[in-house]
Amino acid sequence: MAFTLSALTAYDDILIQCHDNPDADALASGMALHRYLTGRGKHPRFVYSGRNAVTKSNLRMMISNLQIPVEHVTELPPDYRPELLVTVDCQYGESNVTRFPAQHVAVIDHHQVSGELPAMNEVRSNYGSCSTVFYELLSGEGFDVNADEDLSTALYYGLMTDTGGFAEISHPADRDLRDMAKFRQSDIVLFKNANLSKEELTIAGDALKHAHFDEEAAFAIVEAKPCDPNILGLISDMLLEVDSISTCLVYSMLPFGVKISVRSCVKETRASELAAFLTSGLGGGGGHLVKAGGMLKKDLIVRAGIPYTQEAVAELLEGRMRTYYRESEILYAGQHREDLAALARYRKKELDLGYVEATDLAPEGTVITIRTLEGDVDVPVRADMVIMLGIDGEIYPTNRTKFKANNVPTDTAYVFPGEYAPVVIHVETGDRIELLPHARACRSMGGAGIYARQLDHRVKVFTAWDTEKYYLGTPGDFLATRADDPSDIYIIEKSVFERSYEPAV
């Protein structure tokens, strides 16, 4: 049975707890649950524990200005066991949250699952913040977050700080909160400008003095002393202003892992993709085109046989940066031509797909953002544009001529197979338009087919539809060329290719 906030209202004595030394996301999450339960006639208590109370200026301002009813407690009465304890932005039993006994426990979080969860749990590890989890849960209960300006401001700030100023956003739900929250701008500006201490300014200055530059690949690497992740972003932004630097990596070794910040100012390197590459197998990273970040976990580094020392970590990150640039190929549709005589030809299998007429969503000429799990794609609506919905829910644009040559509309109802129901955003107004109400069913019929080769290295393809954002192919994926238009090249993910295509006879 799916988790709902309303299920928590079956209890009366409710204690909400976030992790020790809370950050903005933890405070916003606890505030959201407190507001919801209070509105349902409950009298919850919101606490955090640990040795120290909140001291950072921006967090103290956040608590005061947004009226967050949080208490710092070092212990609870020995014989007290709340009827329900709900941990937010953390998981019961983790080392970063003081363990309080309770009759029943619930967990609402966005981090990776670290142990056994209680029966009542909602952990969305692919979300950038716990604030986003609450935004979704509250919306599902019909709770209008934007009717409470303090709460919407808190959730927006929680997401902003947990994703490095939105640099590490990867899930569409995070982008929904970022775009839809009606926050109080004056408070956000105040919190942001109370986030840097004199000591942190010194850390940034010392780090920049020891930057390492690679002139050939035009990147820089900097190690900073342990600090708030926002300081890494500040250093990254300053590095990118150097005229000979196109991308940069700033990192800091912490007791539990290596925090990284990545920046790029060229379209040929997407910061989010570089961050994911640098952390692959050792943690995780994400973000958007220009700004991204992530974490390499200490235990995974050690498990891989790499000593957790300053020298070994520096060698690891520099090696991965060099590998990334050495093994990446960049192709531009309209400029690149494959040797078709050396490639195998394939045709599309008969598959049930979906499609949407772009003009059903917005008038011709309107620039829309197609929101998918893979990221945002900006395209102008054209009279002949058709948005295809593939076998895994993947979305890609085509034109009506190519659509008719390869597909036949059917009378059956379209059933979406993906995880996240796709939407488009009207770029000018910010309005959110769902695709599925406009989706119709069709069946692929093979058409002229494609030529394709399987990749053994990383390839970035700038397609004819979007010359500013590339599609990434990794070893095992396929580079495809349309048989009826050799200038049209694109990437097909390995599993999608194997289920969608067969050799042409």
Secondary structure, DSSP 8 states (H G I E B T S, - for coil): ----GGGGGG-SSEEEEE-SS--HHHHHHHHHHHHHHHHTT---EEEE-SSS----HHHHHHHHHTT--EEE-S---TT---SEEEEESS-TT-TTS-----SSEEEEE-S---S---SEEEE-TTSS-HHHHHHHHHHHTT--GGGSHHHHHHHHHHHHHHTTTTTT--SHHHHHHHHH----HHHHHHHHTTS--HHHHHHHHHHHHT-EEETTTTEEEEEE-S--HHHHHHHHHHHTTSTT-SEEEEEEEETTEEEEEEEE-STTS-HHHHHHHHHTTTEEEEE-SSEEEEEEEHHHHHHTT---SHHHHHHHHHHHHHHHHHTEEEEETTT----GGGSEEEEE---EEEEEEGGGTS-TT-EEEEEETTEEEEEE--TTEEEEE-TTS-EEEEEHHHHHHHEEE-SS-----SSS--EEEETTT--EEESGGG-EEEEE--TT-EEEEE-SSEEEEE-SS-SSS-EEE-TT-EEEEETTEEEEEEEE-HHHHHHHEEE--
